[in-house]
Amino acid sequence: MPIFEYIPDSEETCPYCHGGFEEIQTMSAEPLTACPECGCACHRVISSFGVVTKGASMLSSKNLAANGFTQYKKMGKGYYEKTAGKGPNAIADGR
Ligand SMILES: [Zn+2]
């Protein structure tokens, strides 16, 4: 099953959801709207991050770039920094 990443919308987060958390869900499952631990509002991040992260465990950064993937490393709350590939150098969640 795919891993979906969630980013909390609230500033008041718990240790579980602080900076984002991951949930394993079926593709057809309803996206979560709240943290399962503290109930604060959250939203699902585009799931391609999860796919790339999954691939990263099988391919080196160099191979990822050679295959046209862009790999991002999560640097903080809603912020990703590029580690390989041709995409933007960083992605910040626009909130
Ligand atoms: Zn929480």
PDB file of the backbone (N, CA, C, O) and the ligand in Angstrom, with CONECT records:
HET     ZN  A 101       1
ATOM      1  N   MET A   1       0.851  -1.198   0.000  1.00  0.00           N
ATOM      2  CA  MET A   1       0.000   0.000   0.000  1.00  0.00           C
ATOM      3  C   MET A   1       0.879   1.237   0.000  1.00  0.00           C
ATOM      4  O   MET A   1       1.976   1.231   0.558  1.00  0.00           O
ATOM      5  N   PRO A   2       0.398   2.285  -0.620  1.00  0.00           N
ATOM      6  CA  PRO A   2       1.200   3.522  -0.668  1.00  0.00           C
ATOM      7  C   PRO A   2       1.259   4.214   0.680  1.00  0.00           C
ATOM      8  O   PRO A   2       0.370   4.067   1.518  1.00  0.00           O
ATOM      9  N   ILE A   3       2.316   4.964   0.865  1.00  0.00           N
ATOM     10  CA  ILE A   3       2.472   5.776   2.069  1.00  0.00           C
ATOM     11  C   ILE A   3       2.119   7.208   1.720  1.00  0.00           C
ATOM     12  O   ILE A   3       2.683   7.784   0.790  1.00  0.00           O
ATOM     13  N   PHE A   4       1.197   7.777   2.455  1.00  0.00           N
ATOM     14  CA  PHE A   4       0.804   9.165   2.236  1.00  0.00           C
ATOM     15  C   PHE A   4       1.394  10.028   3.335  1.00  0.00           C
ATOM     16  O   PHE A   4       1.469   9.633   4.499  1.00  0.00           O
ATOM     17  N   GLU A   5       1.808  11.213   2.930  1.00  0.00           N
ATOM     18  CA  GLU A   5       2.384  12.118   3.906  1.00  0.00           C
ATOM     19  C   GLU A   5       1.407  13.237   4.214  1.00  0.00           C
ATOM     20  O   GLU A   5       0.750  13.780   3.326  1.00  0.00           O
ATOM     21  N   TYR A   6       1.331  13.561   5.468  1.00  0.00           N
ATOM     22  CA  TYR A   6       0.425  14.616   5.929  1.00  0.00           C
ATOM     23  C   TYR A   6       1.208  15.727   6.610  1.00  0.00           C
ATOM     24  O   TYR A   6       2.201  15.482   7.295  1.00  0.00           O
ATOM     25  N   ILE A   7       0.745  16.940   6.407  1.00  0.00           N
ATOM     26  CA  ILE A   7       1.325  18.107   7.057  1.00  0.00           C
ATOM     27  C   ILE A   7       0.233  18.738   7.915  1.00  0.00           C
ATOM     28  O   ILE A   7      -0.860  19.010   7.419  1.00  0.00           O
ATOM     29  N   PRO A   8       0.514  18.975   9.185  1.00  0.00           N
ATOM     30  CA  PRO A   8      -0.509  19.606  10.035  1.00  0.00           C
ATOM     31  C   PRO A   8      -0.734  21.068   9.637  1.00  0.00           C
ATOM     32  O   PRO A   8       0.213  21.785   9.312  1.00  0.00           O
ATOM     33  N   ASP A   9      -1.985  21.496   9.667  1.00  0.00           N
ATOM     34  CA  ASP A   9      -2.320  22.897   9.369  1.00  0.00           C
ATOM     35  C   ASP A   9      -2.224  23.760  10.621  1.00  0.00           C
ATOM     36  O   ASP A   9      -2.055  24.977  10.548  1.00  0.00           O
ATOM     37  N   SER A  10      -2.333  23.112  11.751  1.00  0.00           N
ATOM     38  CA  SER A  10      -2.341  23.844  13.022  1.00  0.00           C
ATOM     39  C   SER A  10      -0.926  24.057  13.523  1.00  0.00           C
ATOM     40  O   SER A  10      -0.032  23.256  13.249  1.00  0.00           O
ATOM     41  N   GLU A  11      -0.727  25.141  14.260  1.00  0.00           N
ATOM     42  CA  GLU A  11       0.565  25.366  14.911  1.00  0.00           C
ATOM     43  C   GLU A  11       0.689  24.505  16.159  1.00  0.00           C
ATOM     44  O   GLU A  11       1.790  24.214  16.625  1.00  0.00           O
ATOM     45  N   GLU A  12      -0.446  24.108  16.686  1.00  0.00           N
ATOM     46  CA  GLU A  12      -0.422  23.296  17.903  1.00  0.00           C
ATOM     47  C   GLU A  12      -0.425  21.830  17.511  1.00  0.00           C
ATOM     48  O   GLU A  12      -1.476  21.227  17.297  1.00  0.00           O
ATOM     49  N   THR A  13       0.760  21.276  17.422  1.00  0.00           N
ATOM     50  CA  THR A  13       0.898  19.895  16.999  1.00  0.00           C
ATOM     51  C   THR A  13       1.371  19.047  18.177  1.00  0.00           C
ATOM     52  O   THR A  13       1.807  19.566  19.205  1.00  0.00           O
ATOM     53  N   CYS A  14       1.275  17.746  18.004  1.00  0.00           N
ATOM     54  CA  CYS A  14       1.787  16.829  19.018  1.00  0.00           C
ATOM     55  C   CYS A  14       3.082  16.202  18.477  1.00  0.00           C
ATOM     56  O   CYS A  14       3.414  16.389  17.306  1.00  0.00           O
ATOM     57  N   PRO A  15       3.805  15.468  19.311  1.00  0.00           N
ATOM     58  CA  PRO A  15       5.059  14.861  18.821  1.00  0.00           C
ATOM     59  C   PRO A  15       4.854  13.969  17.602  1.00  0.00           C
ATOM     60  O   PRO A  15       5.759  13.819  16.781  1.00  0.00           O
ATOM     61  N   TYR A  16       3.665  13.377  17.480  1.00  0.00           N
ATOM     62  CA  TYR A  16       3.407  12.474  16.359  1.00  0.00           C
ATOM     63  C   TYR A  16       3.323  13.222  15.031  1.00  0.00           C
ATOM     64  O   TYR A  16       3.891  12.780  14.032  1.00  0.00           O
ATOM     65  N   CYS A  17       2.616  14.357  15.016  1.00  0.00           N
ATOM     66  CA  CYS A  17       2.358  15.022  13.753  1.00  0.00           C
ATOM     67  C   CYS A  17       3.260  16.238  13.532  1.00  0.00           C
ATOM     68  O   CYS A  17       3.221  16.841  12.459  1.00  0.00           O
ATOM     69  N   HIS A  18       4.058  16.603  14.510  1.00  0.00           N
ATOM     70  CA  HIS A  18       4.921  17.781  14.358  1.00  0.00           C
ATOM     71  C   HIS A  18       5.844  17.618  13.151  1.00  0.00           C
ATOM     72  O   HIS A  18       6.580  16.637  13.050  1.00  0.00           O
ATOM     73  N   GLY A  19       5.796  18.583  12.245  1.00  0.00           N
ATOM     74  CA  GLY A  19       6.647  18.522  11.051  1.00  0.00           C
ATOM     75  C   GLY A  19       6.143  17.566   9.996  1.00  0.00           C
ATOM     76  O   GLY A  19       6.798  17.361   8.974  1.00  0.00           O
ATOM     77  N   GLY A  20       4.979  16.976  10.235  1.00  0.00           N
ATOM     78  CA  GLY A  20       4.415  16.057   9.258  1.00  0.00           C
ATOM     79  C   GLY A  20       4.528  14.620   9.721  1.00  0.00           C
ATOM     80  O   GLY A  20       5.392  14.275  10.526  1.00  0.00           O
ATOM     81  N   PHE A  21       3.642  13.789   9.200  1.00  0.00           N
ATOM     82  CA  PHE A  21       3.677  12.369   9.548  1.00  0.00           C
ATOM     83  C   PHE A  21       3.218  11.557   8.342  1.00  0.00           C
ATOM     84  O   PHE A  21       2.679  12.100   7.377  1.00  0.00           O
ATOM     85  N   GLU A  22       3.439  10.265   8.414  1.00  0.00           N
ATOM     86  CA  GLU A  22       3.094   9.404   7.293  1.00  0.00           C
ATOM     87  C   GLU A  22       2.058   8.381   7.721  1.00  0.00           C
ATOM     88  O   GLU A  22       2.069   7.885   8.848  1.00  0.00           O
ATOM     89  N   GLU A  23       1.167   8.080   6.793  1.00  0.00           N
ATOM     90  CA  GLU A  23       0.149   7.070   7.038  1.00  0.00           C
ATOM     91  C   GLU A  23       0.144   6.103   5.861  1.00  0.00           C
ATOM     92  O   GLU A  23       0.195   6.521   4.705  1.00  0.00           O
ATOM     93  N   ILE A  24       0.083   4.829   6.157  1.00  0.00           N
ATOM     94  CA  ILE A  24      -0.070   3.839   5.095  1.00  0.00           C
ATOM     95  C   ILE A  24      -1.556   3.631   4.868  1.00  0.00           C
ATOM     96  O   ILE A  24      -2.283   3.220   5.772  1.00  0.00           O
ATOM     97  N   GLN A  25      -2.002   3.921   3.645  1.00  0.00           N
ATOM     98  CA  GLN A  25      -3.424   3.816   3.332  1.00  0.00           C
ATOM     99  C   GLN A  25      -3.586   3.214   1.948  1.00  0.00           C
ATOM    100  O   GLN A  25      -2.672   3.266   1.124  1.00  0.00           O
ATOM    101  N   THR A  26      -4.730   2.655   1.706  1.00  0.00           N
ATOM    102  CA  THR A  26      -5.038   2.219   0.356  1.00  0.00           C
ATOM    103  C   THR A  26      -5.275   3.451  -0.520  1.00  0.00           C
ATOM    104  O   THR A  26      -5.567   4.535  -0.017  1.00  0.00           O
ATOM    105  N   MET A  27      -5.145   3.271  -1.831  1.00  0.00           N
ATOM    106  CA  MET A  27      -5.338   4.391  -2.749  1.00  0.00           C
ATOM    107  C   MET A  27      -6.758   4.940  -2.649  1.00  0.00           C
ATOM    108  O   MET A  27      -6.982   6.129  -2.872  1.00  0.00           O
ATOM    109  N   SER A  28      -7.698   4.096  -2.321  1.00  0.00           N
ATOM    110  CA  SER A  28      -9.102   4.519  -2.309  1.00  0.00           C
ATOM    111  C   SER A  28      -9.536   5.078  -0.963  1.00  0.00           C
ATOM    112  O   SER A  28     -10.661   5.557  -0.823  1.00  0.00           O
ATOM    113  N   ALA A  29      -8.648   5.020   0.032  1.00  0.00           N
ATOM    114  CA  ALA A  29      -9.029   5.505   1.363  1.00  0.00           C
ATOM    115  C   ALA A  29      -9.241   7.010   1.351  1.00  0.00           C
ATOM    116  O   ALA A  29      -8.575   7.740   0.617  1.00  0.00           O
ATOM    117  N   GLU A  30     -10.168   7.457   2.167  1.00  0.00           N
ATOM    118  CA  GLU A  30     -10.391   8.890   2.317  1.00  0.00           C
ATOM    119  C   GLU A  30      -9.170   9.539   2.959  1.00  0.00           C
ATOM    120  O   GLU A  30      -8.638   9.003   3.931  1.00  0.00           O
ATOM    121  N   PRO A  31      -8.713  10.674   2.445  1.00  0.00           N
ATOM    122  CA  PRO A  31      -7.577  11.349   3.095  1.00  0.00           C
ATOM    123  C   PRO A  31      -7.947  11.776   4.512  1.00  0.00           C
ATOM    124  O   PRO A  31      -9.077  12.179   4.790  1.00  0.00           O
ATOM    125  N   LEU A  32      -6.967  11.673   5.390  1.00  0.00           N
ATOM    126  CA  LEU A  32      -7.198  12.151   6.761  1.00  0.00           C
ATOM    127  C   LEU A  32      -7.332  13.672   6.752  1.00  0.00           C
ATOM    128  O   LEU A  32      -6.711  14.344   5.928  1.00  0.00           O
ATOM    129  N   THR A  33      -8.116  14.202   7.636  1.00  0.00           N
ATOM    130  CA  THR A  33      -8.226  15.653   7.789  1.00  0.00           C
ATOM    131  C   THR A  33      -7.748  16.084   9.165  1.00  0.00           C
ATOM    132  O   THR A  33      -7.693  17.276   9.465  1.00  0.00           O
ATOM    133  N   ALA A  34      -7.402  15.109  10.003  1.00  0.00           N
ATOM    134  CA  ALA A  34      -6.948  15.431  11.357  1.00  0.00           C
ATOM    135  C   ALA A  34      -5.910  14.406  11.800  1.00  0.00           C
ATOM    136  O   ALA A  34      -5.931  13.248  11.384  1.00  0.00           O
ATOM    137  N   CYS A  35      -5.010  14.864  12.649  1.00  0.00           N
ATOM    138  CA  CYS A  35      -4.000  13.975  13.216  1.00  0.00           C
ATOM    139  C   CYS A  35      -4.670  12.897  14.056  1.00  0.00           C
ATOM    140  O   CYS A  35      -5.521  13.216  14.886  1.00  0.00           O
ATOM    141  N   PRO A  36      -4.310  11.621  13.865  1.00  0.00           N
ATOM    142  CA  PRO A  36      -4.940  10.560  14.661  1.00  0.00           C
ATOM    143  C   PRO A  36      -4.567  10.613  16.141  1.00  0.00           C
ATOM    144  O   PRO A  36      -5.241   9.995  16.965  1.00  0.00           O
ATOM    145  N   GLU A  37      -3.518  11.330  16.485  1.00  0.00           N
ATOM    146  CA  GLU A  37      -3.084  11.413  17.887  1.00  0.00           C
ATOM    147  C   GLU A  37      -3.717  12.586  18.628  1.00  0.00           C
ATOM    148  O   GLU A  37      -4.294  12.410  19.701  1.00  0.00           O
ATOM    149  N   CYS A  38      -3.606  13.791  18.051  1.00  0.00           N
ATOM    150  CA  CYS A  38      -4.090  14.965  18.783  1.00  0.00           C
ATOM    151  C   CYS A  38      -5.313  15.605  18.143  1.00  0.00           C
ATOM    152  O   CYS A  38      -5.940  16.480  18.740  1.00  0.00           O
ATOM    153  N   GLY A  39      -5.659  15.173  16.923  1.00  0.00           N
ATOM    154  CA  GLY A  39      -6.872  15.681  16.303  1.00  0.00           C
ATOM    155  C   GLY A  39      -6.739  17.042  15.653  1.00  0.00           C
ATOM    156  O   GLY A  39      -7.743  17.629  15.250  1.00  0.00           O
ATOM    157  N   CYS A  40      -5.510  17.568  15.540  1.00  0.00           N
ATOM    158  CA  CYS A  40      -5.360  18.867  14.889  1.00  0.00           C
ATOM    159  C   CYS A  40      -5.568  18.708  13.379  1.00  0.00           C
ATOM    160  O   CYS A  40      -5.357  17.629  12.825  1.00  0.00           O
ATOM    161  N   ALA A  41      -5.978  19.780  12.733  1.00  0.00           N
ATOM    162  CA  ALA A  41      -6.253  19.736  11.304  1.00  0.00           C
ATOM    163  C   ALA A  41      -4.968  19.472  10.528  1.00  0.00           C
ATOM    164  O   ALA A  41      -3.909  19.997  10.874  1.00  0.00           O
ATOM    165  N   CYS A  42      -5.063  18.658   9.477  1.00  0.00           N
ATOM    166  CA  CYS A  42      -3.902  18.394   8.636  1.00  0.00           C
ATOM    167  C   CYS A  42      -4.379  18.175   7.212  1.00  0.00           C
ATOM    168  O   CYS A  42      -5.573  17.999   6.967  1.00  0.00           O
ATOM    169  N   HIS A  43      -3.454  18.185   6.287  1.00  0.00           N
ATOM    170  CA  HIS A  43      -3.804  17.920   4.905  1.00  0.00           C
ATOM    171  C   HIS A  43      -2.766  17.010   4.276  1.00  0.00           C
ATOM    172  O   HIS A  43      -1.611  16.971   4.700  1.00  0.00           O
ATOM    173  N   ARG A  44      -3.197  16.276   3.254  1.00  0.00           N
ATOM    174  CA  ARG A  44      -2.317  15.311   2.607  1.00  0.00           C
ATOM    175  C   ARG A  44      -1.423  16.019   1.593  1.00  0.00           C
ATOM    176  O   ARG A  44      -1.872  16.872   0.828  1.00  0.00           O
ATOM    177  N   VAL A  45      -0.156  15.644   1.609  1.00  0.00           N
ATOM    178  CA  VAL A  45       0.793  16.175   0.640  1.00  0.00           C
ATOM    179  C   VAL A  45       0.721  15.290  -0.597  1.00  0.00           C
ATOM    180  O   VAL A  45       0.435  14.096  -0.508  1.00  0.00           O
ATOM    181  N   ILE A  46       0.987  15.894  -1.751  1.00  0.00           N
ATOM    182  CA  ILE A  46       0.976  15.121  -2.993  1.00  0.00           C
ATOM    183  C   ILE A  46       1.813  13.853  -2.819  1.00  0.00           C
ATOM    184  O   ILE A  46       2.969  13.915  -2.401  1.00  0.00           O
ATOM    185  N   SER A  47       1.231  12.730  -3.138  1.00  0.00           N
ATOM    186  CA  SER A  47       1.801  11.448  -2.738  1.00  0.00           C
ATOM    187  C   SER A  47       3.049  11.059  -3.517  1.00  0.00           C
ATOM    188  O   SER A  47       3.683  10.058  -3.185  1.00  0.00           O
ATOM    189  N   SER A  48       3.422  11.820  -4.545  1.00  0.00           N
ATOM    190  CA  SER A  48       4.609  11.465  -5.308  1.00  0.00           C
ATOM    191  C   SER A  48       5.860  11.491  -4.437  1.00  0.00           C
ATOM    192  O   SER A  48       6.829  10.790  -4.730  1.00  0.00           O
ATOM    193  N   PHE A  49       5.854  12.288  -3.372  1.00  0.00           N
ATOM    194  CA  PHE A  49       6.987  12.290  -2.449  1.00  0.00           C
ATOM    195  C   PHE A  49       7.194  10.904  -1.868  1.00  0.00           C
ATOM    196  O   PHE A  49       8.320  10.421  -1.752  1.00  0.00           O
ATOM    197  N   GLY A  50       6.093  10.280  -1.509  1.00  0.00           N
ATOM    198  CA  GLY A  50       6.178   8.948  -0.932  1.00  0.00           C
ATOM    199  C   GLY A  50       6.738   7.953  -1.926  1.00  0.00           C
ATOM    200  O   GLY A  50       7.516   7.072  -1.561  1.00  0.00           O
ATOM    201  N   VAL A  51       6.342   8.092  -3.192  1.00  0.00           N
ATOM    202  CA  VAL A  51       6.826   7.186  -4.229  1.00  0.00           C
ATOM    203  C   VAL A  51       8.326   7.368  -4.416  1.00  0.00           C
ATOM    204  O   VAL A  51       9.070   6.391  -4.508  1.00  0.00           O
ATOM    205  N   VAL A  52       8.766   8.620  -4.472  1.00  0.00           N
ATOM    206  CA  VAL A  52      10.193   8.886  -4.654  1.00  0.00           C
ATOM    207  C   VAL A  52      10.987   8.376  -3.457  1.00  0.00           C
ATOM    208  O   VAL A  52      12.053   7.782  -3.616  1.00  0.00           O
ATOM    209  N   THR A  53      10.462   8.613  -2.264  1.00  0.00           N
ATOM    210  CA  THR A  53      11.145   8.145  -1.065  1.00  0.00           C
ATOM    211  C   THR A  53      11.299   6.631  -1.084  1.00  0.00           C
ATOM    212  O   THR A  53      12.340   6.089  -0.711  1.00  0.00           O
ATOM    213  N   LYS A  54      10.252   5.969  -1.522  1.00  0.00           N
ATOM    214  CA  LYS A  54      10.280   4.518  -1.589  1.00  0.00           C
ATOM    215  C   LYS A  54      11.355   4.061  -2.579  1.00  0.00           C
ATOM    216  O   LYS A  54      12.110   3.129  -2.304  1.00  0.00           O
ATOM    217  N   GLY A  55      11.411   4.732  -3.737  1.00  0.00           N
ATOM    218  CA  GLY A  55      12.402   4.365  -4.733  1.00  0.00           C
ATOM    219  C   GLY A  55      13.815   4.618  -4.251  1.00  0.00           C
ATOM    220  O   GLY A  55      14.748   3.919  -4.646  1.00  0.00           O
ATOM    221  N   ALA A  56      13.973   5.608  -3.405  1.00  0.00           N
ATOM    222  CA  ALA A  56      15.298   5.986  -2.950  1.00  0.00           C
ATOM    223  C   ALA A  56      15.969   4.872  -2.162  1.00  0.00           C
ATOM    224  O   ALA A  56      17.197   4.806  -2.096  1.00  0.00           O
ATOM    225  N   SER A  57      15.173   4.003  -1.570  1.00  0.00           N
ATOM    226  CA  SER A  57      15.765   2.923  -0.794  1.00  0.00           C
ATOM    227  C   SER A  57      16.338   1.840  -1.705  1.00  0.00           C
ATOM    228  O   SER A  57      17.149   1.023  -1.269  1.00  0.00           O
ATOM    229  N   MET A  58      15.920   1.836  -2.956  1.00  0.00           N
ATOM    230  CA  MET A  58      16.395   0.818  -3.888  1.00  0.00           C
ATOM    231  C   MET A  58      17.436   1.372  -4.856  1.00  0.00           C
ATOM    232  O   MET A  58      18.278   0.628  -5.358  1.00  0.00           O
ATOM    233  N   LEU A  59      17.379   2.662  -5.116  1.00  0.00           N
ATOM    234  CA  LEU A  59      18.277   3.277  -6.081  1.00  0.00           C
ATOM    235  C   LEU A  59      19.130   4.325  -5.386  1.00  0.00           C
ATOM    236  O   LEU A  59      18.656   5.022  -4.489  1.00  0.00           O
ATOM    237  N   SER A  60      20.364   4.437  -5.790  1.00  0.00           N
ATOM    238  CA  SER A  60      21.190   5.511  -5.255  1.00  0.00           C
ATOM    239  C   SER A  60      20.732   6.841  -5.829  1.00  0.00           C
ATOM    240  O   SER A  60      20.010   6.882  -6.825  1.00  0.00           O
ATOM    241  N   SER A  61      21.156   7.929  -5.194  1.00  0.00           N
ATOM    242  CA  SER A  61      20.796   9.253  -5.690  1.00  0.00           C
ATOM    243  C   SER A  61      21.248   9.434  -7.129  1.00  0.00           C
ATOM    244  O   SER A  61      20.549  10.042  -7.939  1.00  0.00           O
ATOM    245  N   LYS A  62      22.408   8.908  -7.437  1.00  0.00           N
ATOM    246  CA  LYS A  62      22.949   9.036  -8.788  1.00  0.00           C
ATOM    247  C   LYS A  62      22.041   8.322  -9.794  1.00  0.00           C
ATOM    248  O   LYS A  62      21.738   8.864 -10.857  1.00  0.00           O
ATOM    249  N   ASN A  63      21.619   7.125  -9.457  1.00  0.00           N
ATOM    250  CA  ASN A  63      20.736   6.392 -10.350  1.00  0.00           C
ATOM    251  C   ASN A  63      19.392   7.067 -10.497  1.00  0.00           C
ATOM    252  O   ASN A  63      18.811   7.075 -11.582  1.00  0.00           O
ATOM    253  N   LEU A  64      18.903   7.627  -9.425  1.00  0.00           N
ATOM    254  CA  LEU A  64      17.630   8.348  -9.487  1.00  0.00           C
ATOM    255  C   LEU A  64      17.722   9.477 -10.492  1.00  0.00           C
ATOM    256  O   LEU A  64      16.840   9.640 -11.334  1.00  0.00           O
ATOM    257  N   ALA A  65      18.790  10.258 -10.406  1.00  0.00           N
ATOM    258  CA  ALA A  65      18.971  11.378 -11.319  1.00  0.00           C
ATOM    259  C   ALA A  65      19.111  10.882 -12.746  1.00  0.00           C
ATOM    260  O   ALA A  65      18.555  11.471 -13.674  1.00  0.00           O
ATOM    261  N   ALA A  66      19.866   9.781 -12.922  1.00  0.00           N
ATOM    262  CA  ALA A  66      20.075   9.242 -14.268  1.00  0.00           C
ATOM    263  C   ALA A  66      18.770   8.763 -14.879  1.00  0.00           C
ATOM    264  O   ALA A  66      18.612   8.772 -16.100  1.00  0.00           O
ATOM    265  N   ASN A  67      17.845   8.349 -14.045  1.00  0.00           N
ATOM    266  CA  ASN A  67      16.566   7.859 -14.536  1.00  0.00           C
ATOM    267  C   ASN A  67      15.503   8.952 -14.602  1.00  0.00           C
ATOM    268  O   ASN A  67      14.325   8.673 -14.825  1.00  0.00           O
ATOM    269  N   GLY A  68      15.927  10.181 -14.409  1.00  0.00           N
ATOM    270  CA  GLY A  68      15.010  11.297 -14.570  1.00  0.00           C
ATOM    271  C   GLY A  68      14.196  11.610 -13.328  1.00  0.00           C
ATOM    272  O   GLY A  68      13.283  12.435 -13.372  1.00  0.00           O
ATOM    273  N   PHE A  69      14.521  10.957 -12.223  1.00  0.00           N
ATOM    274  CA  PHE A  69      13.814  11.263 -10.985  1.00  0.00           C
ATOM    275  C   PHE A  69      14.466  12.456 -10.293  1.00  0.00           C
ATOM    276  O   PHE A  69      15.660  12.712 -10.444  1.00  0.00           O
ATOM    277  N   THR A  70      13.674  13.150  -9.555  1.00  0.00           N
ATOM    278  CA  THR A  70      14.222  14.157  -8.663  1.00  0.00           C
ATOM    279  C   THR A  70      13.932  13.690  -7.244  1.00  0.00           C
ATOM    280  O   THR A  70      12.791  13.398  -6.888  1.00  0.00           O
ATOM    281  N   GLN A  71      14.984  13.628  -6.446  1.00  0.00           N
ATOM    282  CA  GLN A  71      14.828  13.139  -5.075  1.00  0.00           C
ATOM    283  C   GLN A  71      14.869  14.307  -4.101  1.00  0.00           C
ATOM    284  O   GLN A  71      15.705  15.204  -4.216  1.00  0.00           O
ATOM    285  N   TYR A  72      13.963  14.280  -3.153  1.00  0.00           N
ATOM    286  CA  TYR A  72      13.932  15.332  -2.146  1.00  0.00           C
ATOM    287  C   TYR A  72      14.091  14.729  -0.762  1.00  0.00           C
ATOM    288  O   TYR A  72      13.619  13.629  -0.479  1.00  0.00           O
ATOM    289  N   LYS A  73      14.755  15.465   0.069  1.00  0.00           N
ATOM    290  CA  LYS A  73      14.889  15.071   1.460  1.00  0.00           C
ATOM    291  C   LYS A  73      14.083  16.037   2.299  1.00  0.00           C
ATOM    292  O   LYS A  73      14.159  17.252   2.115  1.00  0.00           O
ATOM    293  N   LYS A  74      13.329  15.505   3.197  1.00  0.00           N
ATOM    294  CA  LYS A  74      12.510  16.361   4.052  1.00  0.00           C
ATOM    295  C   LYS A  74      13.409  17.084   5.043  1.00  0.00           C
ATOM    296  O   LYS A  74      14.116  16.449   5.826  1.00  0.00           O
ATOM    297  N   MET A  75      13.382  18.417   5.010  1.00  0.00           N
ATOM    298  CA  MET A  75      14.272  19.200   5.869  1.00  0.00           C
ATOM    299  C   MET A  75      13.536  19.794   7.066  1.00  0.00           C
ATOM    300  O   MET A  75      14.162  20.208   8.042  1.00  0.00           O
ATOM    301  N   GLY A  76      12.251  19.833   6.991  1.00  0.00           N
ATOM    302  CA  GLY A  76      11.512  20.439   8.098  1.00  0.00           C
ATOM    303  C   GLY A  76      10.039  20.464   7.763  1.00  0.00           C
ATOM    304  O   GLY A  76       9.568  19.766   6.865  1.00  0.00           O
ATOM    305  N   LYS A  77       9.346  21.262   8.486  1.00  0.00           N
ATOM    306  CA  LYS A  77       7.899  21.333   8.341  1.00  0.00           C
ATOM    307  C   LYS A  77       7.508  21.853   6.964  1.00  0.00           C
ATOM    308  O   LYS A  77       7.652  23.042   6.677  1.00  0.00           O
ATOM    309  N   GLY A  78       7.018  20.969   6.125  1.00  0.00           N
ATOM    310  CA  GLY A  78       6.555  21.363   4.798  1.00  0.00           C
ATOM    311  C   GLY A  78       7.654  21.843   3.877  1.00  0.00           C
ATOM    312  O   GLY A  78       7.387  22.566   2.917  1.00  0.00           O
ATOM    313  N   TYR A  79       8.884  21.453   4.154  1.00  0.00           N
ATOM    314  CA  TYR A  79       9.997  21.942   3.352  1.00  0.00           C
ATOM    315  C   TYR A  79      10.886  20.773   2.929  1.00  0.00           C
ATOM    316  O   TYR A  79      11.285  19.941   3.743  1.00  0.00           O
ATOM    317  N   TYR A  80      11.182  20.739   1.630  1.00  0.00           N
ATOM    318  CA  TYR A  80      11.982  19.645   1.091  1.00  0.00           C
ATOM    319  C   TYR A  80      13.149  20.218   0.307  1.00  0.00           C
ATOM    320  O   TYR A  80      12.995  21.184  -0.441  1.00  0.00           O
ATOM    321  N   GLU A  81      14.298  19.625   0.481  1.00  0.00           N
ATOM    322  CA  GLU A  81      15.467  20.086  -0.240  1.00  0.00           C
ATOM    323  C   GLU A  81      15.905  18.991  -1.199  1.00  0.00           C
ATOM    324  O   GLU A  81      15.898  17.808  -0.860  1.00  0.00           O
ATOM    325  N   LYS A  82      16.286  19.407  -2.409  1.00  0.00           N
ATOM    326  CA  LYS A  82      16.648  18.440  -3.439  1.00  0.00           C
ATOM    327  C   LYS A  82      17.973  17.759  -3.104  1.00  0.00           C
ATOM    328  O   LYS A  82      18.927  18.408  -2.673  1.00  0.00           O
ATOM    329  N   THR A  83      18.018  16.450  -3.307  1.00  0.00           N
ATOM    330  CA  THR A  83      19.262  15.709  -3.112  1.00  0.00           C
ATOM    331  C   THR A  83      19.764  15.110  -4.425  1.00  0.00           C
ATOM    332  O   THR A  83      20.930  14.727  -4.519  1.00  0.00           O
ATOM    333  N   ALA A  84      18.903  15.022  -5.437  1.00  0.00           N
ATOM    334  CA  ALA A  84      19.323  14.495  -6.732  1.00  0.00           C
ATOM    335  C   ALA A  84      18.300  14.890  -7.782  1.00  0.00           C
ATOM    336  O   ALA A  84      17.131  15.118  -7.471  1.00  0.00           O
ATOM    337  N   GLY A  85      18.754  14.969  -9.044  1.00  0.00           N
ATOM    338  CA  GLY A  85      17.821  15.211 -10.136  1.00  0.00           C
ATOM    339  C   GLY A  85      17.810  16.651 -10.609  1.00  0.00           C
ATOM    340  O   GLY A  85      18.617  17.483 -10.194  1.00  0.00           O
ATOM    341  N   LYS A  86      16.849  16.912 -11.506  1.00  0.00           N
ATOM    342  CA  LYS A  86      16.830  18.195 -12.197  1.00  0.00           C
ATOM    343  C   LYS A  86      15.716  19.129 -11.736  1.00  0.00           C
ATOM    344  O   LYS A  86      15.545  20.209 -12.300  1.00  0.00           O
ATOM    345  N   GLY A  87      14.986  18.742 -10.756  1.00  0.00           N
ATOM    346  CA  GLY A  87      13.849  19.551 -10.313  1.00  0.00           C
ATOM    347  C   GLY A  87      14.303  20.794  -9.580  1.00  0.00           C
ATOM    348  O   GLY A  87      15.500  21.063  -9.477  1.00  0.00           O
ATOM    349  N   PRO A  88      13.345  21.555  -9.069  1.00  0.00           N
ATOM    350  CA  PRO A  88      13.692  22.747  -8.274  1.00  0.00           C
ATOM    351  C   PRO A  88      14.589  22.369  -7.086  1.00  0.00           C
ATOM    352  O   PRO A  88      14.527  21.244  -6.591  1.00  0.00           O
ATOM    353  N   ASN A  89      15.401  23.293  -6.644  1.00  0.00           N
ATOM    354  CA  ASN A  89      16.342  22.993  -5.565  1.00  0.00           C
ATOM    355  C   ASN A  89      15.654  22.717  -4.244  1.00  0.00           C
ATOM    356  O   ASN A  89      16.179  21.996  -3.396  1.00  0.00           O
ATOM    357  N   ALA A  90      14.497  23.285  -4.078  1.00  0.00           N
ATOM    358  CA  ALA A  90      13.786  23.065  -2.826  1.00  0.00           C
ATOM    359  C   ALA A  90      12.293  23.234  -3.084  1.00  0.00           C
ATOM    360  O   ALA A  90      11.874  23.965  -3.981  1.00  0.00           O
ATOM    361  N   ILE A  91      11.525  22.554  -2.291  1.00  0.00           N
ATOM    362  CA  ILE A  91      10.075  22.705  -2.351  1.00  0.00           C
ATOM    363  C   ILE A  91       9.590  23.085  -0.972  1.00  0.00           C
ATOM    364  O   ILE A  91       9.888  22.414   0.016  1.00  0.00           O
ATOM    365  N   ALA A  92       8.851  24.152  -0.917  1.00  0.00           N
ATOM    366  CA  ALA A  92       8.244  24.540   0.348  1.00  0.00           C
ATOM    367  C   ALA A  92       6.741  24.403   0.182  1.00  0.00           C
ATOM    368  O   ALA A  92       6.158  24.894  -0.785  1.00  0.00           O
ATOM    369  N   ASP A  93       6.145  23.750   1.108  1.00  0.00           N
ATOM    370  CA  ASP A  93       4.684  23.654   1.105  1.00  0.00           C
ATOM    371  C   ASP A  93       4.133  25.066   1.273  1.00  0.00           C
ATOM    372  O   ASP A  93       4.515  25.782   2.198  1.00  0.00           O
ATOM    373  N   GLY A  94       3.238  25.460   0.379  1.00  0.00           N
ATOM    374  CA  GLY A  94       2.822  26.853   0.316  1.00  0.00           C
ATOM    375  C   GLY A  94       1.855  27.297   1.394  1.00  0.00           C
ATOM    376  O   GLY A  94       0.829  27.906   1.095  1.00  0.00           O
ATOM    377  N   ARG A  95       2.163  27.006   2.614  1.00  0.00           N
ATOM    378  CA  ARG A  95       1.287  27.450   3.710  1.00  0.00           C
ATOM    379  C   ARG A  95       2.101  28.161   4.752  1.00  0.00           C
ATOM    380  O   ARG A  95       1.555  28.614   5.758  1.00  0.00           O
TER     381      ARG A  95
HETATM  382 ZN    ZN A 101      -0.966  15.496  16.322  1.00  0.00          ZN2+
END
